[in-house]
Amino acid sequence: MRRIGVSGEVSTVPTEGDAELEAPTHLALGGDGRLWVADSASGRLWVGPPSGPLRPWSRPEEAHEFVSPAGIAFVRDEGGRARLMIADSGANCVWEVSKGRVAM
């Protein structure tokens, strides 16, 4: 994945280990400053600082596998807590990540 800096410089956002992004489709910036990337071809979410390295997000053990995450966004509930919403076009559903748990 390529990044364009504010002064126009172009660089590659590194990934951790030998895994690579295959088809990044959407980005979301978390309240903690971490960058989240939906990779529809690999079925993974990637997370890390905007400058990298990005690493595959480790889902809780009880979570289902994503098929083709095609969109991600952070939303705040009425209490002000942020939840990560993941549109999974391959599974025809929207996943919600809240308090470390993943639910449909």
Secondary structure, 3 states (H helix, E strand, C coil): CEEECCCCCEEECCECCCCCCCCEEEEEECCCCCEEEEECCCCEEEEECCCCCEEECCCCCCCCCCCCEEEEEEEECCCCCEEEEEEECCCCEEEEEECCEEEC
